[in-house]
Amino acid sequence: MDKRKTWRNEEQQLIERWHAAATRQQALQVQLVRHADAGENASEALLQEAVRARADMEVVRREVARMKVQFYSGKRY
C-alpha cells in the first residue's frame, strides 16, 4: 500500500505540473496573438518565455509517457 500511495502522490504532482504548464503556455500564446493582431513584433523576452514554456510542456509530456509505460508494463499498481 505504501507504493500505491507514493505513486498516487507522484501522479497528482504530475497532473498539477501539467495544468500549470498548459495554463502558462496558453497565456503566452494569447499574449503573442495580441501582439500579432496589433501589428507589433513580440519582445525577445516574450518569445524566449514562450520557447521555455513549450520546452517545459514537452518535459511533462515525456514524464506522462514514461508513467504510462510503467503502468502498462505492470511496474505500477
N, CA, C and O atoms as a DFTB+ gen file, in Angstrom:
308 C
 N C O
     1  1       0.821      -1.196       0.000
     2  2       0.000       0.000       0.000
     3  2       0.862       1.255       0.000
     4  3       0.449       2.288      -0.527
     5  1       2.045       1.178       0.581
     6  2       2.917       2.338       0.618
     7  2       3.293       2.799      -0.786
     8  3       3.307       3.996      -1.072
     9  1       3.602       1.826      -1.670
    10  2       3.957       2.167      -3.039
    11  2       2.799       2.835      -3.755
    12  3       2.993       3.806      -4.487
    13  1       1.602       2.322      -3.551
    14  2       0.435       2.906      -4.216
    15  2       0.222       4.349      -3.786
    16  3      -0.099       5.209      -4.606
    17  1       0.400       4.605      -2.511
    18  2       0.230       5.974      -2.021
    19  2       1.300       6.885      -2.637
    20  3       1.008       8.008      -3.049
    21  1       2.519       6.395      -2.694
    22  2       3.607       7.158      -3.302
    23  2       3.322       7.419      -4.773
    24  3       3.504       8.539      -5.249
    25  1       2.878       6.396      -5.497
    26  2       2.574       6.538      -6.912
    27  2       1.447       7.537      -7.140
    28  3       1.507       8.353      -8.059
    29  1       0.432       7.469      -6.309
    30  2      -0.683       8.409      -6.465
    31  2      -0.243       9.836      -6.205
    32  3      -0.685      10.764      -6.882
    33  1       0.638      10.010      -5.209
    34  2       1.172      11.354      -4.952
    35  2       1.984      11.849      -6.148
    36  3       1.868      13.011      -6.539
    37  1       2.803      10.971      -6.729
    38  2       3.575      11.333      -7.918
    39  2       2.650      11.706      -9.069
    40  3       2.886      12.687      -9.774
    41  1       1.601      10.918      -9.252
    42  2       0.645      11.196     -10.326
    43  2      -0.059      12.531     -10.107
    44  3      -0.254      13.297     -11.050
    45  1      -0.437      12.808      -8.864
    46  2      -1.112      14.062      -8.561
    47  2      -0.187      15.251      -8.814
    48  3      -0.623      16.270      -9.350
    49  1       1.064      15.132      -8.441
    50  2       2.024      16.202      -8.690
    51  2       2.240      16.401     -10.177
    52  3       2.376      17.532     -10.645
    53  1       2.271      15.309     -10.918
    54  2       2.436      15.405     -12.364
    55  2       1.222      16.081     -13.002
    56  3       1.376      16.888     -13.918
    57  1       0.047      15.767     -12.536
    58  2      -1.171      16.407     -13.042
    59  2      -1.130      17.908     -12.762
    60  3      -1.475      18.714     -13.626
    61  1      -0.711      18.277     -11.563
    62  2      -0.614      19.693     -11.222
    63  2       0.409      20.410     -12.099
    64  3       0.175      21.532     -12.549
    65  1       1.542      19.754     -12.338
    66  2       2.549      20.346     -13.221
    67  2       2.021      20.479     -14.638
    68  3       2.296      21.472     -15.311
    69  1       1.259      19.483     -15.103
    70  2       0.671      19.526     -16.442
    71  2      -0.257      20.730     -16.573
    72  3      -0.179      21.485     -17.542
    73  1      -1.133      20.898     -15.590
    74  2      -2.076      22.015     -15.641
    75  2      -1.358      23.359     -15.583
    76  3      -1.730      24.292     -16.295
    77  1      -0.349      23.464     -14.755
    78  2       0.407      24.708     -14.646
    79  2       1.131      25.028     -15.956
    80  3       1.118      26.171     -16.413
    81  1       1.758      24.021     -16.554
    82  2       2.481      24.224     -17.809
    83  2       1.521      24.584     -18.939
    84  3       1.823      25.457     -19.753
    85  1       0.379      23.925     -18.993
    86  2      -0.602      24.209     -20.037
    87  2      -1.176      25.615     -19.888
    88  3      -1.343      26.329     -20.877
    89  1      -1.475      26.006     -18.669
    90  2      -2.007      27.347     -18.422
    91  2      -0.992      28.412     -18.803
    92  3      -1.331      29.416     -19.429
    93  1       0.257      28.179     -18.415
    94  2       1.323      29.138     -18.751
    95  2       1.498      29.252     -20.255
    96  3       1.639      30.354     -20.785
    97  1       1.490      28.120     -20.944
    98  2       1.669      28.128     -22.392
    99  2       0.501      28.835     -23.079
   100  3       0.712      29.604     -24.016
   101  1      -0.718      28.587     -22.627
   102  2      -1.883      29.243     -23.211
   103  2      -1.842      30.746     -22.997
   104  3      -2.173      31.509     -23.904
   105  1      -1.438      31.183     -21.807
   106  2      -1.358      32.615     -21.521
   107  2      -0.329      33.296     -22.426
   108  3      -0.560      34.398     -22.922
   109  1       0.793      32.638     -22.632
   110  2       1.813      33.206     -23.508
   111  2       1.345      33.236     -24.957
   112  3       1.641      34.184     -25.684
   113  1       0.621      32.214     -25.379
   114  2       0.075      32.203     -26.740
   115  2      -0.893      33.365     -26.939
   116  3      -0.890      34.009     -27.988
   117  1      -1.721      33.632     -25.928
   118  2      -2.659      34.753     -26.013
   119  2      -1.895      36.063     -26.163
   120  3      -2.271      36.911     -26.972
   121  1      -0.831      36.234     -25.393
   122  2      -0.029      37.450     -25.497
   123  2       0.606      37.583     -26.876
   124  3       0.636      38.675     -27.444
   125  1       1.111      36.489     -27.411
   126  2       1.720      36.522     -28.746
   127  2       0.686      36.875     -29.808
   128  3       0.975      37.638     -30.729
   129  1      -0.511      36.327     -29.682
   130  2      -1.569      36.624     -30.655
   131  2      -1.977      38.093     -30.566
   132  3      -2.217      38.736     -31.588
   133  1      -2.053      38.619     -29.357
   134  2      -2.398      40.043     -29.196
   135  2      -1.378      40.937     -29.882
   136  3      -1.740      41.917     -30.532
   137  1      -0.098      40.594     -29.735
   138  2       0.942      41.374     -30.404
   139  2       0.799      41.262     -31.915
   140  3       0.939      42.254     -32.631
   141  1       0.521      40.065     -32.397
   142  2       0.375      39.861     -33.835
   143  2      -0.846      40.603     -34.370
   144  3      -0.783      41.195     -35.448
   145  1      -1.951      40.578     -33.634
   146  2      -3.167      41.277     -34.065
   147  2      -2.971      42.782     -34.089
   148  3      -3.563      43.477     -34.915
   149  1      -2.144      43.285     -33.186
   150  2      -1.894      44.723     -33.112
   151  2      -0.847      45.153     -34.139
   152  3      -0.576      46.344     -34.289
   153  1      -0.270      44.203     -34.832
   154  2       0.738      44.519     -35.837
   155  2       2.096      44.823     -35.239
   156  3       2.957      45.403     -35.900
   157  1       2.287      44.436     -34.002
   158  2       3.555      44.674     -33.324
   159  2       4.387      43.400     -33.326
   160  3       3.867      42.291     -33.438
   161  1       5.669      43.592     -33.201
   162  2       6.554      42.443     -33.002
   163  2       6.619      42.144     -31.518
   164  3       6.715      43.056     -30.697
   165  1       6.567      40.894     -31.182
   166  2       6.665      40.492     -29.776
   167  2       8.097      40.725     -29.299
   168  3       9.046      40.612     -30.076
   169  1       8.238      41.044     -28.041
   170  2       9.574      41.288     -27.493
   171  2      10.361      39.977     -27.465
   172  3       9.800      38.881     -27.450
   173  1      11.665      40.139     -27.458
   174  2      12.540      38.963     -27.422
   175  2      12.319      38.165     -26.137
   176  3      12.362      36.935     -26.151
   177  1      12.085      38.861     -25.037
   178  2      11.848      38.182     -23.756
   179  2      10.579      37.347     -23.811
   180  3      10.547      36.235     -23.283
   181  1       9.533      37.868     -24.441
   182  2       8.274      37.133     -24.566
   183  2       8.452      35.893     -25.432
   184  3       7.919      34.828     -25.118
   185  1       9.194      36.030     -26.511
   186  2       9.448      34.885     -27.388
   187  2      10.263      33.812     -26.672
   188  3       9.986      32.621     -26.814
   189  1      11.259      34.228     -25.910
   190  2      12.064      33.259     -25.165
   191  2      11.222      32.571     -24.097
   192  3      11.371      31.372     -23.864
   193  1      10.347      33.319     -23.454
   194  2       9.471      32.733     -22.437
   195  2       8.537      31.700     -23.070
   196  3       8.269      30.658     -22.472
   197  1       8.039      31.987     -24.277
   198  2       7.174      31.038     -24.981
   199  2       7.941      29.759     -25.327
   200  3       7.397      28.660     -25.219
   201  1       9.178      29.898     -25.735
   202  2      10.010      28.732     -26.051
   203  2      10.243      27.898     -24.787
   204  3      10.168      26.670     -24.830
   205  1      10.526      28.570     -23.658
   206  2      10.718      27.851     -22.399
   207  2       9.440      27.138     -21.968
   208  3       9.491      26.017     -21.461
   209  1       8.297      27.789     -22.171
   210  2       7.018      27.171     -21.798
   211  2       6.772      25.910     -22.628
   212  3       6.322      24.893     -22.100
   213  1       7.068      25.979     -23.922
   214  2       6.912      24.792     -24.771
   215  2       7.854      23.675     -24.339
   216  3       7.480      22.502     -24.339
   217  1       9.072      24.043     -23.974
   218  2      10.041      23.039     -23.524
   219  2       9.583      22.395     -22.212
   220  3       9.705      21.183     -22.032
   221  1       9.059      23.212     -21.302
   222  2       8.534      22.665     -20.042
   223  2       7.386      21.696     -20.304
   224  3       7.285      20.649     -19.666
   225  1       6.528      22.056     -21.246
   226  2       5.398      21.197     -21.576
   227  2       5.895      19.869     -22.160
   228  3       5.324      18.816     -21.875
   229  1       6.936      19.916     -22.959
   230  2       7.499      18.685     -23.529
   231  2       8.092      17.792     -22.441
   232  3       7.977      16.568     -22.515
   233  1       8.723      18.389     -21.437
   234  2       9.280      17.613     -20.334
   235  2       8.155      16.889     -19.595
   236  3       8.279      15.710     -19.264
   237  1       7.071      17.594     -19.345
   238  2       5.939      16.983     -18.642
   239  2       5.309      15.894     -19.506
   240  3       4.915      14.849     -18.988
   241  1       5.208      16.124     -20.816
   242  2       4.660      15.102     -21.725
   243  2       5.489      13.824     -21.674
   244  3       4.948      12.719     -21.646
   245  1       6.818      13.991     -21.663
   246  2       7.687      12.806     -21.593
   247  2       7.498      12.053     -20.286
   248  3       7.517      10.823     -20.267
   249  1       7.315      12.786     -19.195
   250  2       7.091      12.126     -17.906
   251  2       5.756      11.391     -17.887
   252  3       5.653      10.310     -17.308
   253  1       4.739      11.967     -18.512
   254  2       3.442      11.287     -18.614
   255  2       3.610      10.006     -19.432
   256  3       3.096       8.954     -19.052
   257  1       4.321      10.090     -20.538
   258  2       4.540       8.911     -21.374
   259  2       5.304       7.830     -20.608
   260  3       4.980       6.647     -20.712
   261  1       6.318       8.237     -19.840
   262  2       7.088       7.281     -19.054
   263  2       6.201       6.592     -18.021
   264  3       6.302       5.384     -17.804
   265  1       5.335       7.374     -17.390
   266  2       4.450       6.813     -16.375
   267  2       3.446       5.839     -17.010
   268  3       3.126       4.804     -16.426
   269  1       2.953       6.179     -18.205
   270  2       2.022       5.280     -18.889
   271  2       2.701       3.957     -19.234
   272  3       2.095       2.894     -19.100
   273  1       3.938       4.018     -19.671
   274  2       4.681       2.795     -19.998
   275  2       4.857       1.942     -18.747
   276  3       4.703       0.722     -18.792
   277  1       5.177       2.586     -17.639
   278  2       5.323       1.847     -16.390
   279  2       4.012       1.185     -15.994
   280  3       3.997       0.044     -15.531
   281  1       2.935       1.891     -16.173
   282  2       1.628       1.344     -15.812
   283  2       1.277       0.143     -16.684
   284  3       0.891      -0.912     -16.180
   285  1       1.416       0.318     -18.006
   286  2       1.032      -0.756     -18.925
   287  2       1.964      -1.955     -18.862
   288  3       1.560      -3.070     -19.192
   289  1       3.217      -1.740     -18.439
   290  2       4.137      -2.872     -18.332
   291  2       4.032      -3.582     -16.990
   292  3       4.692      -4.597     -16.768
   293  1       3.212      -3.058     -16.104
   294  2       2.999      -3.716     -14.824
   295  2       3.932      -3.276     -13.715
   296  3       3.945      -3.880     -12.643
   297  1       4.711      -2.235     -13.954
   298  2       5.633      -1.761     -12.926
   299  2       4.941      -0.862     -11.909
   300  3       5.483      -0.590     -10.838
   301  1       3.773      -0.417     -12.243
   302  2       2.956       0.397     -11.322
   303  2       1.643      -0.324     -11.106
   304  3       1.034      -0.833     -12.047
   305  1       1.224      -0.361      -9.887
   306  2      -0.044      -0.974      -9.476
   307  2      -0.003      -2.408      -9.786
   308  3      -0.970      -3.124      -9.523
